[in-house]
């Protein structure tokens, strides 16, 4: 597990550095553009992502799961990706006018068609770079992602400054794609060729990843589709940006860990007791991070939106307050999903994702057919919280070595800490009349972080320092201090 943690720490540091570019980009664009611009891009992105996931065969999963893939496996995966991209680009081009009619926004049509062409561009990336994740070479993985992201960022900022238009985001996407393809061949020696020789092996894994991916996409994005169809472009822009920034604290803290989890679980899957140990440790760390990040974001939303985005984004505040809690619920289930994926329960994951979609859709279209954006976010939060309980029950049935007591121990101390943190932030909020918005944001963040850290540590100490996420993190911090060069 030490190697996994080192890889995770490296991945976290690199991810945060990369994500800083994304945060800066969002904050600058929020000042240069208006909610309506973000709404148009959000509408187009929904259509693009739907076409992508609907035809995505998940070939990289098949390559990672295969312990001894040959060159023909990589060639077949690359060929399938090209076929998928070609079909996706054609479907998007044809569907763009219908999407414009659904959203009642014709400006979205050319945006969708241009972004759809990026399918083909991205498909030409070197399939050999999958080995960066497979072999846990995350430094190279980061470099590949970083230059692509930096090029897109610079192109977007220059275009936004000159044009003050949503087309700046499209230009940035195209430039980033070109740099990504070029760098993938510069960084990895593999030169894939067209082949379908290993089609059955790749598709045997990929077909269920396709079903699961489509269900996962609808679970994550159906709410935005409904908001886009029921509300104006400005409301859609506020809602989509709220969705993005609400999930930042949880996804950006946990995404690097999640990227390490799948290959780490695969390595120990033959030993269920060791797999259980690694899973509980990962789950403990995720809960330790996700709970305060989600609740904290919800509680500082009024100040954070006004300070970071400006007064024109005030309508996004209630969306952030609700969506942040939903993002927290989803983040907690990440390690459990990878656990089932490792054990080959792809069909179960696909079925579960679709069950969530059907429950949410039934509530939205039958029970609340005219619900507005805020009500839609609240319904999604309720479904997300219920799904946490249901999914963990399913996990324990599928993996009998996991017991309810194990799961309770992984959330007990963070839950107590978050409760105290929420009380502290609420108390400070009652003195809002005596401080500026910026001062109140800083006070809430500092007091919340201090309350949570101290309370979790105190409860852990009172429980006689049981092994878990706290123990592991402290041991690794101590190791880093000992190894620090003098």
FENPE-V652347 format. One line per field, one symbol per residue. ss: DSSP state (@ for helix, = for strand, . for the rest). phi: phi as a letter, one per 30 degrees, with the letter a starting at -180 (. if undefined). psi: psi as a letter, one per 20 degrees, with the letter a starting at -180 (. if undefined). Layout:
# FENPE-V652347
ss=???
phi=???
psi=???
This chain:
# FENPE-V652347
ss=.@@@@@@@@@@@@@@@@@@@@@@@@@@@@@@@..@@@@@@@@@@@@@@@@@@@@....@@@@@@@.....@@@@@@@@@@@@@@@@@@@@@@@@@@@@@@@@@....@@@@@@@@@@@@@@@@...@@@@@@@@...@@@@@@@@@@@@@@@@@@@@@@@@@@...@@@@@@@@@@@@@@@@@@@@@...........@@@@@@@@@@@@@@@@@@@@@@@@@@@@@@@@..@@@@@@@@@@@@@@@@@@@@@@@@@@@@@@@@@@@@...@@@@@@@@@@@@@@@@@@@@@@@@@@@@.@@@@@@@@..@@@@@@@@@@@@@@@@@@@@@@.@@@@@@@@@...@@@@@@@@@@@@@@@@@@@@@@.....@@@@@@@@@@@@@@@@@@@@@@@@@@.....@@@@@@@@@@@@@@@@@@@@@@@@@@..@@@..@@@@@@@@@@@@@@@@@@@@@@@@@@......@@@@@@@@@@@@@@@...
phi=.ddddddddddddddddddeddddedddddddccedddddddddddddddddddcdchdddddddddbdceddddddddddddedddddddddddedddddddhbdddddddddddddedddddeddddedddechcdddededddddddddddddddddddchbddeddddddddddddddddddcbddbdbdabdceddddeddddddddddddddddbeddeddddcbddddddddddddddddeeddddcedddddeddddedcddcddddddddddddddddecddddddddddceeddddddcjddceddedddeddedddddddddedddddddddicdddddddedddddddddddccdbdcddedddddddddddddddddddddedddcdddceddddddcdddddddddddddddddddcedcbddddddddddddddddddddddddddddihddlddeddddddddddddddc
psi=hghggggggghgghgggghhgggggggghhhhrrhhghgghggghggghghghhjpilhhghhhhohmqrhhggggggghhggghgggggggghighhghggilnhiighgghghhhiggghhiqoihihhgggjkmighgggghghgggghgggggghhhhhlqiihhgghggghgghggghhhhipipnqrpqkhkgggghhghhhhgggggghghhhihhhggghhirrhgghggghhghghhighghhhhghghhhgghghhhjiinhghggggghggggggghggghggggghhjggggghghhrhijhiighgghghhhhhgghhhighhghghghjjlhggggggghgggggghghghggmijqagghghhghgghgghhgggghggghhhnhipqhhghghiigghggghghgggghgghhikhijqrgghhggggggggggggggggggggghjllqqbggggggghghghhhipq.
